[in-house]
């Protein structure tokens, strides 16, 4: 599995991917099982991205054609089942032939529309367009071409003759019925309703007249009324039998027409399948372009080793910040094999940075343009994250236990992947948590994983071979005070005082000591904060300590 469900949730991948909306039925189905590009598929990956770039440029030059192309795709039916039927020598039903004609009709419109704007690389040759028209005309045996389908008389002279004979009999039956009914109505002074029924009240002369007439029959009655209809005459019974015989013949002739159509389409089944695949590929390609336009995506480039992101954002988090009258600070970073750590204060944007990295890499490997100014990356064999509350109630695991189970699984995978870790060891006591976090970091450095590790443990910063970044953190601390208010007001005040920039970690940078300041500014009683400071001074764990990077 390239990316598990927990990771998809952590980076909000499915929520953003909901913007990926193909128009065709088959495209919608394929979009639900979109595969990522893996190492070894670099050529196909680059080709898909190049095609999106071309399509985006061409549609910008021909905006008036998009509505026609969209309509053709939206109305394109799924014909996979029909093709399978005909491959098994089965004859499709009338409804299925209608669907097949709809497919050819909208395929033809799509082909011609792309041809008009010069997008031949995505469409078909003139000869292939001719094949589409040939098949369309097989289902449209007269001029002009139209999207509907029926078993028209033009398909078979015998069928036409049989239908004419049946129509003549139907007219004769109708004529005789009308003459007989008129005679009865003149005699009884009554009229039929729109259902060709006589409705008369019980106990009336009209009722007695109809009961005594051999040409009518009682079909139903109520407490107040009786309902009569005309009974077929002997001559009409003969005509009705002839009508039934013609009906059977017409059914046989219609089936014969369908069998001939099936035989004619047999050599073109592979062409139909390839046509559907090509149109659906275009549909998926265009859906990628539209989705990427919604987050102002750029084409990612292939890198031999490093993952480089410049101006990267997380579109969904950016929207949330806009709603809070704030803005997303784009990230710039480079990740090489080994461990890249990120340090910073609580609520300083570290986890958002992890989500942004994960989202950009996932979008890139699924073949999308990415929300960044620049992105270069190798194709990873997998991506995984450990963020937030990992507890698994069903398995009886705490946050720490669930975290260790998932991490163990990832570390058993020795292919090149990207691991995003949010404070490994935070779910247990600080001493063991720090030791575990350091050990995991050293292991990842030695094994050459691509890992990004957000941490508050100072000993992790001392691990040899790491690279790192720090969040800007709080600014103007002396002037910042939060007055009690709604959560949104407090969050907005915090955002105004927080520097969310991601800055390269330099020698001398320390794990930030801003937790107590944050707690105090956010309203925690000063007695508690001062007690915490005294304990820090006595124990010498944090206050005044300097943790330098190597």
N, C-alpha and C positions, 0 to 999 in steps of 0.2 A: 504494500500500500504506500503510495507516494506521500499522502498526507492524511492522517487519521481525523476522525470526527472532532476530537477535542481541539486539535490544532485549527481546524476550520472555524470552530466557534471562537477560539482565542483571538484570531486575527480578523474575525467578522467577514470571512471570505464569502460564504453563501449569500449573506445579505447584500454585499456589493455585486456579486455575480448575478443577482436577480435582475440587474439591468441588461444582462445578455439575453435578448429576446428575439430569436429567429421568427420568421413569418410562416414558414411552411410547417405542416403537421409533422413531417419526418424530421425537419430541423429541430422542432421543439423536443421531439423524443430523443434525438441525438445529443441535444444540449444538456439533458439530464445526466448523461454518462460521458461527459467530455474527458478525454484522456490528456494527461500532461506530456510534454516532450521530455525524454530522458537522455542521459549521455549516450552518444552514438547516433542521435537523431538531429544533430546540429544543422545538417543541410536542409532537412525538411522544415525545421523550425525557422531558419532564416528565410526560406522561400515563402512560408506563410506570412511572415511579418512584411516581407517586400511586397507581396500581393495586396496586403491591407493598405500599404502606403500608396500603391498605384490606384486602388479603388477609391480611396479617400480623395486623392487629387482629382480623379476624373469626375466624381460626383460633385465636387466643388465647382467644376467647370460646366456641368450640365444639370443644374438643380431641378429643372422642369421635368426631367425624365424619371425622377425618383418615384413619383406618385404612381406612374403607370407600372413600373417594375415592382413596386411594393404590392399593388393590387394583384398582379399576376402571381406573385409568391403566396399571398394570403389565400388565394382561391385554388392553389394547386393541391389536388387530393393525394392521398397516400395510395399508391397502386401496387405496393409490394405483394399484397395478398392476391390481387388479380393476376400478376405475373406468375406467381407460384401456381395458381390454378391452371393457367394455360400451359405451363411447363409440364403439368401432370395430365395434359390432354383433356382437361375439363373445360366445359363451355361456360363462360361467365353469364350471369343473369343480365336482364335488361338494365337494372340499376347500376350494375358494375360496368356495363358498356358506356353508360352515361358518365360515370366517373372517369373512365379511360378517355372519353372524348374531352371532358373538362381538362384533364391533364394535358392532352395534346394542344388544346386551344390556348391554355395559359402558358404552356411551354413555348408555343409559337410566338405569342406576344412578347414573352421574355427575350427570346432569341433575337427577334427583330428590333426590340428596343435597345438591346446592348449593341447590336450591329450599327444602329443609327448614331450612337455616340462614340463608336470606335473601340468598344471594349471587347474586341474579338478574342482576346486571350482567355476571357472567362466564358465565352459563348461557343458557337459551333461554326464550322465551315459552311459555305453556301450549299454544298452538297448535302450536309447533314440537316440543314434547315429545310432543304428540299425533301428529305426523308420524312421530316415531321409533317410537312404539308401533304405529302402522299398519303400518310396514315390518316391524317385528319380528313382528307377527301374520301377515303374509304368509308368513313362513318358519316359522310355528308354527301349523298349521291345526287346533289343538285346545287345550283348556284342561288344565292351566295352562301359562303361559309357562315356557320352559326354555331354557338356553343352548345345548344341543346341537342338531345339525341332521342330518336324514336325509330321504330321499325317502319320506315317510310315505304310507300308503294314503289318508289323508284329502285328499291333494292332487288325486286324480283317481279317480272311481269305476271307470273302465276299468282303470286300473292296479291297483286293489284286486282287481277280478275276475280279471285275468290272473294275479296272484300267487296267488290262491286256487286257480285251475286248476292252476298249476304245483305248488303244495304238495300238491294231491290226487294228482297223478301221482307225485311224489317218495315220498309215503307208500305208494302202491301198489307201486312198485318195491321199496321197503324191505321191505314185507310179503312180497312174493313171494321176495325174496332170503332172508329169514329162514326161511321155510318150507322152501325148497330146501336151505339150509345145515343146518337141523336134521335133515332126512332123511339127508343125507350123514354127519353126525356120528353118528347112531344106527347107521348101517350100518357105519361104519369105526371106531367107538369112539374118536374123537379130538375135540378142541375147538380152536376158533380162538383166536388171541391178540387183544390189544386193537386190533390193526390189521386185524382181520377176515381174517387169514391162517392157513393151516394149515402148521405147520413140522414136518416128519417126518424121522427119521433115514434115511439111505441103507440099503438092504438089508433094510428091515423090511416086514412085511405091510401096514402102513398106507401105505407108499410105493407098493407095488404096487397097492393098492386105488384110490388117488387117480390113479395113472397110467392106470388102465383106465376111469376115470369121465369120460364126455364132458362133464359139467357143470362140471368144474374145469380150470384151466390152470396150467402151471408158469410162474412169473414170474421166479424166480432160484434159484440154488443155491450151496452152499459145498462144501468138502471133505467135510463131515460131514452136511449137511442139504440138503433140498429144500423150497422154499416154494411153496405153491399158493394160488390165490384162486378164487372162484366166477366162472364164465363166464356172461355174460348169455344169457338164453334168447331164443328168437325173439320171444316176446311182450314181453319186456323191451326188446328192441331197438326194437320199435315204440313202446313207452312213452318210451324215451329220445329217440327222434326227436321225439315230441310235446313232450317237455320242452325240447328245443333250440329248437323253434318258439316255445314260450311265452317262452323266454329272449330270443329276438330281438324278440318283440313287447314284452316288458317293457322292454328297452333303448330301443326306439323311444318307448314311452310315457313313460319317465323323461326322455328327451331332450326330449320335448314339454313336460313339466312345467318343465324348466329354461329352455326357450325362453319359456314363458309368464311365468315369474318375471323373466327378463331384460327382456321387453317391459314388464312392470309397473314395474320399477325405472328404466326409461329416463328418465321425467320427474323423477326424484328424484336423478339423478347429481350435479347441482350442489349440491343440499342435502347430500348425503353428503360432498362435498368441503369445503363450508363448515363442516359439523359437525366433520370431522376437524381442520380448521385452527383452529377455535375451541377445541377440546379441547386440541390441541397448544400453542396459545398460552397457555392456562391452565397446562398442564404446565410450560412454560418459565418462566412467571411464578412459579409456586410453587417451582420449582427455584432461581430467583434468591433468593427469600425464604429458603429453607433454607440456601443457601450463605452469604448475608450474615449469617444468625444465627450461623453458625460463627465469624465474625470480629467479631461484635457491631457490624454495620454501621449507619450512619445515612444518611438520604437526602441526597444532595448537592443543592445549590441552584445555580441559574444566576447567573452574574456577567457584567456587561457587559465587564469588562476584566481584573480581577485574579484570580489563582488564590490562594485563601486556604485554608490547612489549619490547623486547631487540634486538638491532641491526636491527631495522626496516628501510626499504627503500621504496621509491616509484619508481618502475622500469622505468616508462616513464620519470620522472624528472631526474633520474639518467642518462638516455641516453642523454637527452638534455645537462646536465652538462658535460658529457664526450665529446660531440661535441664541447663544449666551452673550452675544455682542463682543466676541473675542475672535482671535484668528489663530490658525495653525502655523507654527514656525517650522518651515521645511528643514529636513535633516540632510546633512552631508557626512558621509562616512565611507571608509574602505574596510572590507573584511577579507582577511587572508586566511589560509589554512592555519589552524591553531585556535586560540581563544582571544576574543575581543571583549573586554569588560566595559561596562557602563556604570559609573557611580553618579550619585546626586542625591539631593534631599528627597524626603517623602513628598509625594504629590508634585514632583518636579518634571515629570514627563518621561521617565525611563521606560515604563511599561508601554506607553504610547509609541515610543521609538521602536520597541520590539515588535509591536503589532504592525507598524509601518513597514519595517524590514520584511516581515513575513508576508504581508499583503503584496508588496511590490515583487518579491521573488515568485510568489505563487501565481500572480497574474502573468508574469513574464513566461513562466514555464508552461502555462496553459495557452500560450500563444497570443496574449493580449499586449497592446501598448500599455505602458505603466504610468502612474501619476508621479512623474519626476521630470526634472530638466534633462537629466542624463542617467542612464542605467547600463552598466556593463556587468555581465555575470557569466560564470560557467554554468552548464546545466547540472543540477544536483540530482542524485539518485533518490533523495527523499528530503522532506522538510518536517520538522517536529518542534513543538513548543511545550513548555511547562510554565504556565502562567495562572495566577489566580488560585481559587480554591479547588484543589484536585480531589477532594474526598469522594469516596465511592461508597455510598450507603449500602447499596445492594451487596457488595462484597465485604462489608464490615470494615472498611479501611478508612483511617483518618486522612487528613490532608497530607501528612508526612508519608504515611504508608502508600497511598495512591500515587504520590509523586515518585517514590522509590520504585514502585512497580513499573511505571511508565518509563522512567529513566533507564532502568535495567534493560528493558526491551529495546530502547534506542541504541544503547551501547553495545548490544549484541550484533548490530548491523554494521559491518565493516566497510560498506561502500561509502562513497563520498556524499555526505548529506549536510544539511544545515540545521543546527540545533539552537533553539532560542530558549534561554533559561532565565526565569525571573526569580532571583533570590533562592537558589538551592539551599536547603537546610533551614529555612525560616520556620518550618513547621515543628521544630524540636527545640531543645534548650540551646541557648546561645553558644556555649562552649563546644558541644558536639556539632551544632549546626555549622559553626565556623570551621571546625576541623574537616567536616565532610565537604563543605563548599570548596576549601583549599584542595583537598584530595581529588575531587571531581575535576577541578580546573586543571591541575597538573596532569591528570590522566588524559584529558582532552587535548592539552598541548602536546604531550608525548605521542598521542595516536594520530595527530594531524587532522582532527575533525575541524569543520567550519563551525565555530560556536560563538554565540554572543551571550554573555553572562552579565545580567544586572545583579549587583550585589551591594550590601551594606557592611559586609565583613571586611575589616581592614587588612587581615592577613592575606586575603585573595589578591589584593593589589601588589603584594610582594612576590607573588609566584613568578618565577623566571620564565621569560619567553612570551609573556602576554603583551597585547597592545590594548589601548583603551581610549575611552572618551568620558567626559563628565558633562552633566547638565549644568547650565549656567547658575541655577539656584536662585535663592532669594536675594533681592537687592534693596537698598535703603531700609535696612531692618529697623534702624532707630526711629524712623518716621512712620512706620507702618503699624497701625492698630486696627483690629477688627471690632466693630461695634456689633452687639448682638442683633440678629435679624434673621431673615429667611435664609435657607440653605443656598439659594441662588445668589443672594447678596454677598454671603461669605465667600462663595466660590469665585465670584467676580472680583472681589477685593483681593483674593489670593492670586488670581491670574494676573492682575495688574502689577503685583509685586514680584512675580516669578519670571526669571529669565529661562525660557525653555530652549535656548540654543544648545546644540550638541557640539561640544568643543573638544579638540584633541587633548588627551591626558598628557601632562608634561611632568618632568621630574620635579618633585616637591609637592605635587597635588595630593591632597589628603581626602579621606572619606569625610564628607561634610558633617558638621556638628550643628545642624539646624533643627533637629527634631524638637528639642525643648523650646526653642524660640517659636517654632510653628505652633506647638501646643499652647504656649502662653498667649500668642497673638490670636489664636482661635478660641480663647475664652476659658482655658483650664485654670482653676484657682491658683493664684500665685504661691500659696502655701505648698501645694503639691509640686510645682515647678522648682521652687527653691530647695525643697527636700531632695529632689532628684539631682540637682546641681551639687549639693553637698555630698551626696553619695558618690557621684562621679569623681569629685575631688579626692575623697578618702580612698577610693579603690584605685584611682589612677588609670581606669580603663579607657576613658575617652578624653576627658578635659585636658587640654594642653598637649595631648599626644600628637606626634607628627608621623604620618605614615607616608613614606616616599615610594614612588614607583622606581623600579629598576629598569 
